[in-house]
Amino acid sequence: MLPELPPLPALTRAEAELIDRYLEVVDMVGRVNPARRGDTYGGLRAAQALVSRATALRTR
C-alpha cells in the first residue's frame, strides 16, 4: 500500500496566471494547425492573436 502523499501547496496568483496564458497559447497553436479542415480565417485570426499572447507571456 502506498503512503498518503502530503497535499500540494496552492499556486500563487502569478503561477496560476502563467499557466492560464500558456494554455491559451497552446490552444491557439492548435487552431493554427493547417491539417484542420474548414475555417481558414479562424486559423489566421488565431495566428495573429498568438503573436501578441506569446509576447505578453514572454514579458511577464
C-alpha positions in Angstrom: 0.0 0.0 0.0 1.3 3.4 -1.0 1.8 6.0 1.8 -0.5 9.1 1.6 1.2 12.0 -0.1 1.2 15.4 1.6 -1.2 18.0 0.0 0.3 20.1 -2.7 0.7 23.8 -1.9 -1.7 26.2 -3.7 -0.5 28.1 -6.7 0.3 31.7 -6.3 -1.7 34.1 -8.4 1.2 34.7 -10.7 1.8 30.9 -11.2 -1.9 30.4 -12.0 -1.9 33.3 -14.5 1.2 31.9 -16.2 -0.5 28.5 -16.6 -3.6 30.2 -18.0 -1.7 32.2 -20.5 0.4 29.2 -21.5 -2.8 27.1 -22.1 -4.2 30.0 -24.2 -1.1 29.9 -26.4 -1.3 26.1 -26.8 -5.0 26.4 -27.8 -4.1 29.0 -30.5 -1.3 26.8 -31.8 -3.9 24.0 -32.2 -6.2 26.4 -34.1 -3.4 27.4 -36.5 -2.8 23.8 -37.4 -3.0 23.6 -41.2 -4.2 20.0 -41.0 -7.6 21.2 -39.6 -10.2 21.4 -42.2 -12.6 24.3 -42.6 -12.2 27.8 -41.5 -9.0 29.4 -42.8 -10.0 32.8 -41.5 -10.2 31.3 -37.9 -6.7 30.0 -38.3 -5.4 33.3 -39.5 -7.0 35.2 -36.6 -5.5 32.6 -34.1 -2.1 33.1 -35.7 -2.4 36.9 -35.3 -3.5 36.5 -31.7 -0.8 34.0 -31.0 1.9 36.6 -31.6 0.5 39.1 -29.1 -0.2 36.5 -26.5 3.2 34.9 -26.8 4.9 38.3 -26.5 2.8 39.1 -23.4 3.7 35.7 -21.9 7.4 36.3 -22.5 7.4 39.8 -21.0 5.7 38.9 -17.7 
